[in-house]
Amino acid sequence: MCLALVVDDDPTQQLIISKLLKKIGLDVIVANDGIEALERVQSTSPVLVILDILMPRMNGYEVCQRLKSNEKTQHLPVLMYSGQEQEFKALMKGNKSGADAYLSKLSHPQELINAIYQLLPKKKKSLPEIEPIRVFK
């Protein structure tokens, strides 16, 4: 099972990202904040974490740093996916959080898929390239 964890405090973003991931064959679980994300990682062992930056209780930077400093989760691919352009650009330059990839929420859905392909190379052959999808029918 290829399980992805989507961490975002915005239910609409959770839905959009989840539908996209399901469209390419990944199972999805969600967390509403950083503390819940760390609990989900421990209880479910996802193969990928898609992580927002600004969230209540614990922000995405701290979640990523904790995952990358833990021996059990240090190799878990983390994709920072945020709409915070200014912080995002500064983060990309310094790579302070240790994330494996960074992507703006303003990017095209195929860019998210491409980033996932890069983070999960063993699964690349089984994940189809998709056309832009309609999230709401």
N, C-alpha and C positions, 0 to 999 in steps of 0.2 A: 504494500500500500504506500502510495506517495501522498503524504499528508503535509499540507502547507498551513502555517499559522499566519493569519492576517491580524495585525494589531493596530487598531485605530479607534478613537473615541467617537467617530462620526458614523452612525449606522448606515448612511447612504454610501459612504466610501467603502465600508465593509461589504455592502451588497454588490457594488460595482466590481470590486477586486475579486470577491468570491465567485461571482458569475463568470468572470473572465478565466479564473483558474480552473473552475469546473469545466468550462468549455474546452480546455486543453487536457482534461483527464486527471486533474489533481483533486484529491479530497481536501476539504477546507474546514478548519475550525477558526473561531475568532476570539479575540480578547479585546476588552474595552480600554485597558490601560496597561502600564508597564508591569505592575505587580501581578495582575492576572496573566499577563504574557509569560512571566517567569514560571508561574505555577503550571500553566498549560504545557510549556516546554518540558518540564519535569514529568508531568503525568502522561503525555502523549507521544513524545519523541518525534516531532515533525522533521521533515527533510529540508525545510526552508522556512524562514521567517521574513515576512514583509512588514516593515515597521515604520509607523508614523513617528514624527519627531515630537510635536507638541501634544501632550496627553496629561490627564490628571494623575495624581499620586506618584508617578515616576515617568520621566520623559524617555523618548526613544534613545537618546544618547546613552543614558545610564543603563537602560536595558541591554543595549548592544555591548557596552563595556563589560557588564556582568557576564553576559553570555561568552564573550571572547576571553575573559579571564578565568573561566571555569574549565577545568580539564575535560569534563564530560561534554561540554557544549562548544568548546573553542573552534571546532571545525564545522559547526552548523552554519550554512550560508545565511547571511543576513543582508537583506536589501532594504535600504532606507528609502522610503517612498513618501515624499512630503511636498506640501504646497508652499512651504516657507522658503522662498527663493533666496533671500539674502543670507540666512543662516546656512542654507543648503550649499551655496557656493563657497562659503568660508569653510564649511566642513569638508567638502570635496578636496580643497587645497591641502588641508592639514591631515585629513583622514584620522581625526582625533578619536572617533568612536570605534574604529576597527571594522566597520561594515565592509562587506565584500563588494557591494554595488550601491550606487546612488541614482535615484531617478525622481524627476519631478512629477507630481500628479497631473500636471498640464501636458505631459507627453502623450503621444499616440499609444493606444493599447498594444500595438505590435511591438513597441519599444519595451514594454513590460515583459511581453512574451520572450523577446530576444534576450533580455537580461536573465530571465529564468532559465532559458536554454544554456546560457553561459555558466550559470551557477550549478546547474544539474546536468553536466555533460553526459553522464551515463544514461540519462533518460531522454536525451535529445531526440533519438530516433523514434521514440514512442510518443512524443508530443508533437501534434500537428501544427503547421503554420496556419494561422486563422485570418479570416477577413475581419475587418472591424465589426463588432457585434453590437446589437441593440440590447442595452441592459434592461430597459423597461419595454414591455410589449403592449 
